Amino acid sequence: MRPTAAGATDLAAAPAGSSSPSAAEAHATPDLRRFLVLSAQLGLLAVVFSLFNLESAGFGKLLVGVFGIFAVHYWVPFRFKEPLWILASMGGAFWVLDPLPAALVIATGFAFFLILRSPVALVWRFLAIGAIFAMLAYSRVFTDRLPIPPAFYPVFGAIFMFRIVIYMYDLAHSSEPAQLLPFLSYFLILPNFYFTLFPIIDFKTMRRSYYQRDIHEIAQQGIQWMMRGAIQLILYRLVVYFKDPYLPDRVDSFPKLLLTMVLTYLTYINVSGQFHFIVGMLHLFGYDLPETNHKYLLARSFTDFWRRANIYWKDFMVKVIYFPVYFKLRKKGDKLAQVFAIIAVFAVTWALHWYQSFWLVGPTTMSANDVLFYTILGLLVLINVLLETGRKRPKQAPTLGSRAIHAVQVLGVFTTVTILWTFWSSPSIGAWYYLMTHWARSHS
C-alpha cells in the first residue's frame, strides 16, 4: 500500500484515453468471421444460464438486451458506438425496471450533470449534490414524505452512492468541465439497473481503457470472465446447498463447525461471480476494464488479501482516502503517514459499508460485528504493512522450503479470514459465540 504518485485526471479526455481516437477507431474495426465466433460463444453462454436457471428471471431480460445490443453496436461506425450504448442503457432501464423508478433514476442523473456542469463555484456544486442525497436519504427513512417508489432507492444507490464520489474527486482535480457523454457512459450502465451490488468502477480507468486494444481481444476476455462468473455462480449454488443443513443448532461436531465456517466464507463467490459477469459485459462494448477479484483464496498475507478480494474497492479507497491522508502527513514521517492512512481507509470502509446497506436494503442499525470485523482486519493489514516496510526480498528461484513457507502463509491467511468472515456473517456476537461453542457443549 505504499503510494507512488497521485495523478490528476482529465474529464474531457477522448474516450480512448491513452490511445489516440484514430487508434481506438482502428481497434473497433469489424470482422465478420471473428464476430460470428464471439456471437457463438455468447449463445452458448446464454444456454448455460438458461439450463442452470442462474440469477432471477429479470437477469434473462438483461442478458437478451445486452447480447442484442452487442450485435448492433459491433457494426455501427465508431463515432456512434458510445452514444448508442448510452441510449441503449437508458432504454434498457425501462426494460429491466418499472417505468417510474427508471425515469426517476435517469432524471436524477441528468440533474447531477447539470449541477456539476454549472458555472458556480465547485464547492456549491458539491453542496447541491449533497443536498439531493440528504433529501433522498430523508425520504428513504420516512417513506411516506415524498411520492418516490421504494424500488428507486436501491438502484439510485447502486449507481450514484460511490461513483459520484469518484467523479467529483476527479472533477476537483481536473481543469476541464464535466462532459455529457463520458458522464452518462460512466453512470447509466445497463447492467447496473439490474445488479445493485456493483463494482466501483474508476472513472479515469474507464475512459482510458475504452478500445485500448482490438475489440475482439477485449470482447474475448469479457466472454472468458463472464464464463468464469457463471462457473462461480454455479459453485455458489452448491455452497448454499451444502451449507443450508448446518444451522447453528445442527453444528454438533468440530468437523461440522469447520465445514460451516469454510462454506460461509465461500459464499463470497456469489459477489465475485456477479462482478466478473458485469465487467465481462462491459468488455463487449469496448471498455477494457481490469479484473475485479483475483485468487483471493490464495492470498499469502492480509495485505495481499486486501489487494485481491475486491480490487475496485481497494483502488477506490487508495484514491480518495489513502493517498490524500498519506500525502497530507508524509512530512511528519513516512511510517506515521502510512499508519494513519490505513486506519482512515478501514474506518471509512466500515462507514461506507453501512452507508451502502442503507441505500440497498434500507435503514439499519450499526452492527458491532461490522465494527470489530473491520477493526481486526485493518489491524492485521497495518501490521503486515509495517513488517513489510523497508524489507527487500531478493529475487531467487523457488525452493522446496520457500514453497512450504508460502503454503503455510496461504493456509494461515485462509484460516484467519474464514474465522473473521464467519464472525462478520453472524447476526450478532452472541450468535457467533453460540455457533463456535455449541458443538462442544452438545458433547458435555
The 8 nearest C-alpha neighbors of each residue, nearest first, counted from 0:
[[1, 2, 384, 302, 317, 337, 341, 321],
 [0, 2, 3, 337, 388, 384, 325, 322],
 [3, 1, 4, 0, 322, 325, 5, 321],
 [2, 4, 1, 5, 322, 0, 6, 326],
 [5, 3, 6, 2, 322, 326, 7, 1],
 [4, 6, 7, 322, 3, 318, 2, 323],
 [5, 7, 4, 8, 172, 3, 318, 169],
 [8, 6, 172, 173, 5, 9, 169, 171],
 [7, 9, 173, 169, 172, 10, 203, 6],
 [8, 10, 173, 12, 11, 175, 7, 174],
 [11, 9, 12, 177, 175, 8, 173, 170],
 [10, 12, 9, 178, 175, 13, 177, 176],
 [13, 11, 9, 10, 14, 16, 206, 15],
 [12, 14, 15, 16, 11, 20, 206, 19],
 [15, 13, 206, 16, 209, 12, 207, 181],
 [14, 16, 209, 18, 13, 207, 23, 20],
 [207, 17, 15, 14, 18, 206, 13, 12],
 [16, 18, 207, 15, 19, 211, 208, 13],
 [19, 17, 15, 16, 211, 22, 23, 20],
 [18, 20, 22, 21, 15, 23, 17, 16],
 [21, 19, 23, 22, 15, 24, 18, 13],
 [20, 22, 24, 19, 23, 25, 18, 26],
 [21, 23, 25, 19, 24, 20, 18, 26],
 [24, 22, 26, 20, 210, 25, 21, 15],
 [25, 23, 21, 27, 26, 22, 77, 20],
 [24, 26, 22, 27, 23, 28, 21, 213],
 [25, 27, 213, 23, 24, 28, 214, 212],
 [28, 26, 24, 25, 214, 29, 213, 23],
 [27, 29, 25, 26, 30, 24, 214, 213],
 [30, 28, 27, 74, 31, 73, 34, 33],
 [29, 31, 33, 32, 34, 28, 35, 215],
 [32, 30, 34, 33, 35, 29, 36, 74],
 [33, 31, 35, 34, 30, 36, 37, 29],
 [32, 34, 36, 35, 30, 31, 37, 215],
 [33, 35, 31, 37, 32, 36, 30, 38],
 [34, 36, 38, 32, 33, 37, 39, 31],
 [37, 35, 33, 39, 34, 38, 32, 40],
 [38, 36, 34, 40, 35, 39, 33, 41],
 [39, 37, 35, 41, 40, 36, 34, 42],
 [38, 40, 42, 36, 41, 37, 35, 43],
 [41, 39, 43, 37, 42, 38, 44, 36],
 [42, 40, 44, 38, 43, 39, 45, 37],
 [43, 41, 39, 45, 40, 44, 38, 46],
 [44, 42, 46, 40, 45, 41, 47, 39],
 [43, 45, 41, 47, 46, 42, 40, 48],
 [44, 46, 42, 48, 43, 47, 49, 41],
 [45, 47, 49, 43, 44, 48, 50, 42],
 [48, 46, 44, 50, 49, 45, 51, 43],
 [49, 47, 45, 53, 51, 46, 52, 50],
 [48, 50, 52, 46, 47, 51, 45, 53],
 [51, 49, 47, 52, 48, 46, 53, 45],
 [50, 52, 48, 53, 49, 47, 233, 46],
 [53, 51, 49, 48, 50, 54, 55, 47],
 [54, 52, 48, 51, 55, 49, 232, 233],
 [53, 55, 58, 52, 56, 57, 48, 59],
 [56, 54, 57, 58, 53, 59, 52, 60],
 [55, 57, 58, 59, 54, 60, 52, 53],
 [58, 56, 60, 55, 59, 61, 95, 193],
 [57, 59, 61, 60, 56, 55, 62, 54],
 [60, 58, 62, 57, 61, 56, 63, 55],
 [59, 61, 63, 57, 58, 62, 64, 95],
 [62, 60, 58, 64, 59, 63, 65, 57],
 [61, 63, 59, 65, 64, 60, 66, 58],
 [64, 62, 60, 66, 61, 65, 67, 59],
 [63, 65, 61, 67, 62, 66, 68, 60],
 [66, 64, 68, 62, 67, 63, 61, 69],
 [65, 67, 69, 63, 68, 64, 62, 70],
 [68, 66, 64, 70, 69, 65, 63, 71],
 [69, 67, 65, 71, 70, 66, 72, 64],
 [68, 70, 72, 66, 71, 67, 73, 65],
 [69, 71, 67, 68, 73, 72, 66, 74],
 [72, 70, 68, 69, 73, 74, 75, 67],
 [73, 71, 69, 74, 75, 68, 70, 80],
 [72, 74, 71, 70, 69, 75, 29, 284],
 [75, 73, 72, 71, 29, 76, 70, 77],
 [74, 76, 72, 73, 80, 77, 79, 71],
 [77, 75, 79, 78, 80, 74, 73, 72],
 [76, 78, 80, 79, 24, 75, 27, 81],
 [77, 79, 76, 80, 81, 82, 24, 75],
 [80, 78, 77, 82, 76, 81, 83, 75],
 [81, 79, 77, 83, 82, 78, 72, 84],
 [80, 82, 84, 83, 79, 85, 78, 184],
 [83, 81, 85, 79, 84, 80, 86, 180],
 [84, 82, 86, 80, 81, 85, 87, 79],
 [83, 85, 81, 87, 82, 86, 88, 80],
 [84, 86, 88, 82, 87, 83, 184, 81],
 [87, 85, 83, 89, 88, 84, 90, 82],
 [86, 88, 90, 84, 85, 89, 91, 83],
 [89, 87, 189, 91, 85, 86, 90, 188],
 [88, 90, 86, 92, 91, 87, 85, 187],
 [91, 89, 87, 92, 88, 93, 86, 94],
 [90, 92, 94, 88, 93, 89, 87, 95],
 [91, 93, 89, 95, 90, 94, 101, 96],
 [92, 94, 96, 91, 98, 95, 90, 101],
 [95, 93, 91, 92, 96, 90, 60, 97],
 [94, 96, 92, 93, 91, 193, 57, 61],
 [97, 95, 93, 92, 101, 94, 98, 100],
 [96, 98, 99, 100, 93, 101, 95, 94],
 [99, 97, 101, 93, 100, 102, 96, 92],
 [98, 100, 102, 101, 97, 103, 148, 151],
 [101, 99, 151, 103, 102, 98, 97, 104],
 [102, 100, 98, 104, 99, 92, 103, 93],
 [101, 103, 99, 105, 100, 104, 106, 98],
 [102, 104, 106, 100, 105, 101, 107, 99],
 [103, 105, 107, 101, 106, 102, 155, 100],
 [106, 104, 108, 102, 107, 103, 101, 109],
 [107, 105, 103, 109, 108, 104, 102, 110],
 [108, 106, 110, 104, 105, 109, 103, 111],
 [107, 109, 105, 111, 106, 110, 104, 112],
 [108, 110, 112, 106, 111, 107, 113, 105],
 [111, 109, 107, 113, 108, 112, 106, 114],
 [112, 110, 108, 114, 109, 113, 115, 107],
 [111, 113, 109, 115, 114, 110, 116, 108],
 [112, 114, 116, 110, 111, 115, 117, 109],
 [115, 113, 111, 117, 112, 116, 124, 110],
 [114, 116, 112, 113, 117, 124, 111, 177],
 [115, 117, 113, 114, 177, 112, 176, 118],
 [116, 118, 114, 115, 119, 113, 124, 112],
 [119, 117, 116, 120, 121, 115, 114, 124],
 [120, 118, 117, 121, 123, 124, 122, 116],
 [121, 119, 123, 122, 124, 118, 117, 125],
 [120, 122, 124, 123, 125, 119, 171, 115],
 [121, 123, 125, 124, 120, 126, 119, 127],
 [124, 122, 126, 125, 121, 120, 127, 119],
 [123, 125, 121, 127, 126, 122, 115, 114],
 [124, 126, 128, 122, 127, 123, 129, 121],
 [125, 127, 129, 123, 128, 124, 130, 122],
 [126, 128, 130, 124, 129, 125, 123, 131],
 [129, 127, 125, 131, 130, 126, 124, 132],
 [130, 128, 126, 132, 127, 131, 133, 125],
 [129, 131, 133, 127, 132, 128, 126, 134],
 [132, 130, 134, 128, 133, 129, 135, 127],
 [133, 131, 129, 135, 130, 134, 136, 128],
 [132, 134, 130, 136, 131, 135, 129, 137],
 [135, 133, 131, 137, 136, 132, 130, 138],
 [134, 136, 138, 132, 137, 133, 139, 131],
 [135, 137, 139, 133, 138, 134, 132, 140],
 [138, 136, 134, 140, 135, 139, 141, 133],
 [137, 139, 135, 141, 142, 136, 140, 145],
 [140, 138, 136, 137, 142, 141, 135, 152],
 [141, 139, 137, 138, 142, 136, 362, 361],
 [142, 140, 138, 143, 139, 144, 137, 145],
 [141, 143, 138, 139, 144, 140, 145, 149],
 [142, 144, 141, 145, 146, 138, 147, 140],
 [143, 145, 142, 141, 138, 146, 137, 147],
 [146, 144, 147, 143, 138, 142, 141, 135],
 [147, 145, 148, 144, 143, 142, 138, 149],
 [146, 148, 145, 149, 151, 142, 138, 100],
 [149, 147, 150, 151, 100, 146, 99, 152],
 [150, 148, 151, 152, 147, 142, 139, 153],
 [151, 149, 148, 152, 100, 153, 154, 147],
 [150, 152, 100, 149, 154, 148, 153, 155],
 [151, 153, 155, 154, 150, 156, 358, 149],
 [154, 152, 359, 156, 358, 155, 151, 157],
 [155, 153, 157, 156, 152, 151, 195, 192],
 [156, 154, 152, 158, 153, 157, 104, 159],
 [157, 155, 160, 153, 358, 159, 154, 158],
 [156, 158, 195, 154, 155, 153, 159, 160],
 [159, 157, 155, 156, 186, 154, 160, 191],
 [158, 160, 163, 156, 162, 161, 155, 157],
 [159, 161, 156, 162, 163, 157, 158, 164],
 [162, 160, 164, 163, 159, 199, 165, 158],
 [161, 163, 165, 164, 159, 166, 160, 199],
 [162, 164, 166, 159, 165, 161, 167, 160],
 [165, 163, 162, 167, 161, 166, 168, 160],
 [166, 164, 168, 162, 163, 167, 169, 201],
 [165, 167, 163, 169, 168, 164, 170, 162],
 [166, 168, 170, 164, 169, 165, 163, 171],
 [169, 167, 165, 171, 166, 170, 164, 172],
 [170, 168, 172, 166, 171, 167, 8, 173],
 [169, 171, 167, 173, 172, 168, 166, 10],
 [170, 172, 168, 169, 173, 167, 121, 174],
 [173, 171, 169, 170, 7, 8, 168, 174],
 [174, 172, 170, 9, 175, 8, 171, 169],
 [173, 175, 176, 172, 9, 170, 171, 10],
 [174, 176, 173, 11, 10, 9, 177, 170],
 [177, 175, 116, 178, 174, 10, 11, 170],
 [176, 178, 116, 10, 115, 179, 175, 11],
 [179, 177, 181, 11, 180, 182, 176, 10],
 [178, 180, 182, 181, 183, 177, 112, 184],
 [179, 181, 183, 182, 178, 184, 82, 81],
 [182, 180, 184, 183, 179, 178, 185, 14],
 [183, 181, 179, 185, 180, 184, 178, 186],
 [182, 184, 180, 186, 185, 187, 181, 179],
 [183, 185, 181, 182, 85, 186, 187, 180],
 [186, 184, 182, 183, 181, 187, 202, 188],
 [185, 187, 183, 188, 184, 158, 182, 159],
 [188, 186, 183, 184, 185, 189, 88, 89],
 [187, 189, 191, 186, 190, 88, 184, 185],
 [188, 190, 88, 191, 192, 91, 187, 92],
 [191, 189, 192, 193, 188, 194, 277, 61],
 [192, 190, 194, 193, 189, 188, 195, 158],
 [193, 191, 190, 189, 92, 194, 154, 95],
 [192, 194, 191, 190, 195, 95, 58, 61],
 [195, 193, 191, 196, 192, 190, 197, 157],
 [194, 196, 157, 197, 154, 191, 193, 153],
 [197, 195, 194, 157, 198, 270, 359, 191],
 [196, 198, 195, 194, 199, 157, 191, 274],
 [197, 199, 200, 274, 311, 196, 291, 312],
 [200, 198, 311, 312, 197, 201, 162, 161],
 [199, 201, 198, 202, 311, 205, 162, 204],
 [200, 202, 204, 203, 205, 199, 165, 315],
 [203, 201, 205, 204, 206, 200, 166, 185],
 [202, 204, 206, 205, 201, 207, 8, 10],
 [205, 203, 207, 201, 202, 206, 208, 288],
 [204, 206, 202, 208, 203, 207, 201, 286],
 [207, 205, 14, 203, 16, 204, 208, 209],
 [16, 206, 208, 204, 17, 205, 15, 209],
 [207, 209, 287, 211, 205, 206, 286, 204],
 [208, 210, 286, 15, 285, 211, 206, 207],
 [211, 209, 285, 23, 212, 15, 26, 208],
 [210, 212, 208, 209, 18, 23, 15, 287],
 [213, 211, 210, 26, 214, 217, 216, 23],
 [212, 214, 26, 216, 215, 217, 27, 210],
 [215, 213, 217, 216, 27, 26, 218, 285],
 [214, 216, 218, 217, 213, 219, 33, 34],
 [215, 217, 219, 214, 213, 218, 220, 212],
 [216, 218, 214, 220, 215, 219, 282, 287],
 [219, 217, 283, 221, 215, 282, 220, 216],
 [220, 218, 216, 222, 221, 217, 215, 223],
 [219, 221, 223, 217, 218, 222, 216, 224],
 [279, 220, 222, 218, 282, 224, 219, 223],
 [221, 223, 225, 219, 224, 220, 279, 226],
 [224, 222, 220, 226, 221, 225, 227, 219],
 [225, 223, 227, 221, 279, 226, 275, 222],
 [226, 224, 276, 228, 222, 279, 227, 223],
 [225, 227, 229, 223, 228, 224, 222, 230],
 [228, 226, 224, 230, 225, 229, 223, 231],
 [227, 229, 272, 225, 275, 231, 276, 226],
 [230, 228, 226, 232, 227, 231, 225, 233],
 [231, 229, 233, 227, 228, 232, 234, 226],
 [230, 232, 234, 272, 228, 233, 229, 268],
 [231, 233, 235, 229, 234, 230, 272, 269],
 [234, 232, 230, 236, 235, 231, 229, 237],
 [235, 233, 231, 237, 236, 232, 230, 238],
 [234, 236, 232, 238, 237, 233, 269, 231],
 [237, 235, 239, 233, 234, 238, 240, 232],
 [236, 238, 240, 234, 235, 239, 241, 233],
 [237, 239, 235, 241, 236, 240, 242, 262],
 [240, 238, 242, 236, 237, 241, 243, 235],
 [239, 241, 237, 238, 242, 243, 236, 244],
 [242, 240, 238, 239, 243, 237, 244, 262],
 [241, 243, 239, 245, 240, 244, 238, 262],
 [242, 244, 245, 240, 241, 239, 246, 238],
 [245, 243, 242, 246, 241, 249, 240, 250],
 [246, 244, 243, 242, 249, 250, 247, 259],
 [245, 247, 249, 248, 244, 250, 243, 242],
 [248, 246, 434, 250, 249, 245, 433, 437],
 [249, 247, 246, 250, 437, 251, 434, 245],
 [250, 248, 246, 247, 251, 245, 244, 438],
 [251, 249, 247, 255, 248, 256, 438, 245],
 [250, 252, 438, 249, 441, 437, 255, 253],
 [253, 251, 438, 255, 254, 250, 256, 439],
 [252, 254, 256, 255, 257, 438, 251, 439],
 [255, 253, 257, 256, 252, 258, 259, 250],
 [256, 254, 258, 252, 253, 257, 250, 259],
 [255, 257, 253, 259, 254, 258, 250, 260],
 [258, 256, 254, 260, 255, 259, 261, 253],
 [257, 259, 255, 261, 256, 260, 262, 254],
 [260, 258, 256, 262, 257, 261, 255, 263],
 [259, 261, 263, 257, 258, 262, 421, 256],
 [262, 260, 264, 258, 263, 259, 417, 265],
 [261, 263, 265, 259, 264, 260, 238, 258],
 [264, 262, 260, 261, 265, 266, 259, 421],
 [263, 265, 261, 262, 266, 417, 420, 267],
 [264, 266, 262, 267, 263, 268, 261, 238],
 [265, 267, 268, 264, 263, 269, 235, 262],
 [268, 266, 265, 269, 270, 264, 271, 263],
 [267, 269, 271, 266, 270, 272, 231, 265],
 [270, 268, 272, 267, 271, 232, 235, 266],
 [271, 269, 273, 268, 267, 272, 274, 196],
 [270, 272, 268, 274, 269, 273, 275, 292],
 [273, 271, 228, 231, 269, 275, 270, 232],
 [272, 274, 276, 270, 275, 271, 228, 277],
 [273, 275, 277, 271, 276, 272, 270, 198],
 [276, 274, 228, 272, 224, 278, 273, 277],
 [275, 277, 225, 279, 273, 228, 274, 278],
 [278, 276, 274, 280, 279, 275, 273, 190],
 [277, 279, 281, 280, 275, 276, 274, 282],
 [221, 278, 280, 276, 282, 225, 224, 277],
 [281, 279, 277, 278, 282, 283, 276, 221],
 [282, 280, 278, 283, 279, 284, 286, 277],
 [281, 283, 286, 221, 279, 218, 285, 284],
 [282, 284, 218, 281, 280, 285, 221, 69],
 [285, 283, 282, 281, 286, 69, 72, 280],
 [284, 286, 210, 282, 209, 283, 287, 214],
 [287, 285, 209, 282, 288, 281, 208, 284],
 [286, 288, 208, 282, 217, 285, 209, 210],
 [287, 289, 286, 208, 205, 290, 278, 282],
 [290, 288, 291, 287, 278, 204, 311, 208],
 [289, 291, 292, 288, 293, 275, 310, 278],
 [290, 292, 310, 311, 309, 274, 289, 275],
 [293, 291, 309, 308, 307, 310, 290, 271],
 [292, 294, 307, 295, 308, 291, 290, 310],
 [295, 293, 296, 297, 307, 292, 298, 308],
 [294, 296, 308, 307, 297, 298, 293, 304],
 [297, 295, 294, 298, 413, 304, 409, 308],
 [296, 298, 295, 294, 409, 299, 413, 304],
 [299, 297, 304, 295, 303, 409, 296, 300],
 [298, 300, 409, 408, 303, 412, 297, 405],
 [301, 299, 303, 302, 298, 412, 304, 408],
 [302, 300, 304, 380, 303, 305, 379, 412],
 [301, 303, 380, 305, 300, 304, 383, 306],
 [302, 304, 300, 306, 301, 298, 305, 299],
 [303, 305, 301, 298, 307, 306, 302, 295],
 [306, 304, 302, 303, 307, 308, 301, 313],
 [305, 307, 303, 304, 310, 308, 313, 302],
 [306, 308, 295, 293, 304, 292, 305, 310],
 [309, 307, 295, 292, 304, 305, 306, 310],
 [310, 308, 292, 312, 311, 307, 291, 313],
 [309, 311, 313, 291, 312, 307, 292, 306],
 [312, 310, 314, 313, 199, 309, 291, 315],
 [311, 313, 315, 314, 309, 310, 199, 316],
 [312, 314, 310, 316, 315, 311, 317, 306],
 [315, 313, 317, 311, 312, 316, 318, 310],
 [316, 314, 312, 318, 313, 317, 311, 319],
 [315, 317, 313, 320, 318, 314, 319, 344],
 [318, 316, 321, 314, 315, 320, 322, 319],
 [317, 319, 315, 316, 322, 320, 314, 321],
 [318, 320, 316, 317, 315, 321, 323, 322],
 [321, 319, 316, 323, 317, 322, 318, 344],
 [320, 322, 317, 340, 324, 323, 325, 344],
 [321, 323, 325, 324, 318, 317, 320, 326],
 [324, 322, 326, 325, 320, 321, 327, 319],
 [325, 323, 327, 340, 321, 322, 326, 320],
 [324, 326, 336, 322, 328, 340, 327, 323],
 [327, 325, 329, 328, 323, 324, 322, 336],
 [326, 328, 324, 325, 329, 323, 330, 336],
 [329, 327, 336, 325, 326, 330, 331, 324],
 [328, 330, 326, 336, 333, 332, 331, 325],
 [329, 331, 332, 328, 333, 327, 326, 336],
 [332, 330, 329, 328, 335, 333, 336, 334],
 [333, 331, 329, 335, 330, 334, 336, 328],
 [332, 334, 336, 329, 335, 337, 331, 330],
 [333, 335, 337, 336, 332, 338, 385, 388],
 [336, 334, 338, 332, 337, 333, 339, 331],
 [335, 337, 325, 328, 333, 329, 334, 339],
 [338, 336, 340, 334, 335, 339, 325, 341],
 [339, 337, 335, 341, 336, 340, 342, 334],
 [338, 340, 342, 336, 341, 337, 343, 335],
 [339, 341, 321, 337, 343, 324, 325, 342],
 [342, 340, 344, 343, 338, 339, 337, 345],
 [343, 341, 339, 344, 345, 340, 346, 338],
 [342, 344, 340, 346, 341, 345, 347, 339],
 [345, 343, 341, 347, 342, 346, 320, 348],
 [344, 346, 348, 347, 342, 343, 377, 349],
 [347, 345, 343, 349, 348, 344, 342, 350],
 [346, 348, 350, 344, 345, 349, 351, 343],
 [349, 347, 345, 351, 346, 350, 344, 352],
 [348, 350, 352, 346, 347, 351, 345, 373],
 [351, 349, 347, 353, 348, 352, 354, 346],
 [350, 352, 354, 348, 353, 349, 355, 347],
 [353, 351, 355, 349, 354, 350, 348, 356],
 [352, 354, 356, 350, 351, 355, 357, 349],
 [355, 353, 351, 357, 352, 356, 350, 358],
 [356, 354, 352, 357, 353, 358, 351, 359],
 [355, 357, 353, 359, 360, 354, 358, 352],
 [358, 356, 361, 362, 354, 355, 360, 359],
 [359, 357, 156, 153, 355, 356, 361, 360],
 [358, 360, 153, 356, 357, 361, 355, 156],
 [361, 359, 356, 357, 358, 153, 362, 363],
 [360, 362, 357, 358, 359, 363, 356, 139],
 [363, 361, 357, 140, 364, 360, 356, 139],
 [364, 362, 361, 357, 365, 356, 353, 360],
 [363, 365, 366, 362, 353, 357, 367, 356],
 [366, 364, 363, 367, 353, 369, 370, 368],
 [365, 367, 368, 369, 364, 370, 427, 426],
 [366, 368, 370, 369, 371, 365, 427, 428],
 [369, 367, 366, 371, 423, 370, 372, 428],
 [370, 368, 372, 366, 367, 371, 423, 373],
 [369, 371, 367, 368, 372, 373, 374, 366],
 [370, 372, 374, 368, 369, 373, 375, 367],
 [373, 371, 369, 375, 374, 370, 368, 423],
 [372, 374, 376, 375, 371, 370, 377, 345],
 [375, 373, 371, 377, 372, 376, 370, 378],
 [374, 376, 378, 377, 372, 373, 371, 379],
 [377, 375, 373, 379, 378, 374, 372, 380],
 [378, 376, 380, 374, 375, 379, 345, 373],
 [377, 379, 381, 375, 380, 376, 382, 374],
 [380, 378, 376, 382, 381, 377, 383, 375],
 [379, 381, 383, 302, 377, 301, 378, 382],
 [380, 382, 378, 384, 383, 379, 377, 385],
 [383, 381, 385, 379, 380, 384, 378, 386],
 [384, 382, 380, 386, 381, 385, 387, 379],
 [383, 385, 381, 387, 386, 382, 388, 380],
 [384, 386, 382, 388, 387, 383, 381, 334],
 [387, 385, 383, 384, 388, 382, 390, 389],
 [386, 388, 384, 390, 385, 383, 389, 391],
 [389, 387, 385, 390, 386, 384, 334, 1],
 [388, 390, 387, 391, 386, 385, 392, 384],
 [391, 389, 387, 388, 392, 386, 385, 393],
 [392, 390, 393, 389, 387, 388, 394, 386],
 [391, 393, 394, 390, 395, 387, 389, 388],
 [394, 392, 395, 391, 390, 396, 397, 389],
 [393, 395, 392, 396, 397, 391, 398, 401],
 [396, 394, 393, 397, 398, 392, 401, 402],
 [395, 397, 398, 394, 401, 393, 399, 402],
 [398, 396, 401, 395, 402, 399, 400, 394],
 [397, 399, 401, 400, 402, 396, 403, 395],
 [398, 400, 402, 401, 403, 397, 404, 405],
 [399, 401, 403, 398, 402, 404, 397, 405],
 [402, 400, 404, 398, 403, 399, 397, 405],
 [401, 403, 405, 399, 400, 404, 406, 398],
 [402, 404, 400, 406, 405, 401, 399, 407],
 [405, 403, 401, 407, 406, 402, 408, 400],
 [404, 406, 402, 408, 403, 407, 401, 409],
 [407, 405, 403, 409, 408, 404, 410, 402],
 [408, 406, 410, 404, 405, 409, 411, 403],
 [407, 409, 299, 411, 405, 406, 410, 404],
 [410, 408, 299, 406, 412, 411, 407, 298],
 [411, 409, 413, 407, 408, 412, 414, 406],
 [410, 412, 408, 414, 409, 413, 407, 415],
 [411, 413, 415, 409, 414, 410, 416, 300],
 [414, 412, 410, 416, 411, 415, 417, 409],
 [415, 413, 417, 411, 412, 416, 410, 418],
 [414, 416, 412, 418, 417, 413, 411, 419],
 [415, 417, 419, 413, 418, 414, 420, 412],
 [418, 416, 420, 414, 415, 419, 264, 413],
 [417, 419, 421, 415, 416, 420, 422, 414],
 [420, 418, 416, 422, 421, 417, 423, 415],
 [419, 421, 423, 417, 422, 418, 264, 416],
 [420, 422, 424, 418, 419, 423, 260, 263],
 [421, 423, 419, 420, 425, 424, 431, 418],
 [424, 422, 420, 368, 421, 425, 372, 419],
 [425, 423, 421, 422, 420, 426, 263, 368],
 [424, 426, 422, 431, 427, 423, 430, 421],
 [427, 425, 430, 424, 428, 431, 368, 423],
 [428, 426, 430, 429, 425, 431, 368, 367],
 [427, 429, 431, 430, 432, 368, 425, 426],
 [428, 430, 432, 427, 431, 433, 426, 434],
 [429, 431, 433, 427, 432, 428, 425, 426],
 [432, 430, 434, 428, 433, 429, 425, 422],
 [431, 433, 429, 435, 434, 430, 436, 428],
 [432, 434, 430, 436, 431, 437, 435, 429],
 [435, 433, 247, 431, 432, 437, 436, 430],
 [434, 436, 432, 433, 437, 431, 256, 438],
 [437, 435, 433, 439, 438, 434, 432, 440],
 [436, 438, 440, 439, 433, 434, 441, 435],
 [437, 439, 251, 252, 441, 436, 440, 250],
 [440, 438, 437, 441, 436, 442, 443, 252],
 [441, 439, 437, 443, 442, 438, 436, 251],
 [440, 442, 438, 439, 443, 437, 251, 252],
 [443, 441, 440, 439, 438, 251, 252, 437],
 [442, 440, 441, 439, 438, 437, 436, 251]]
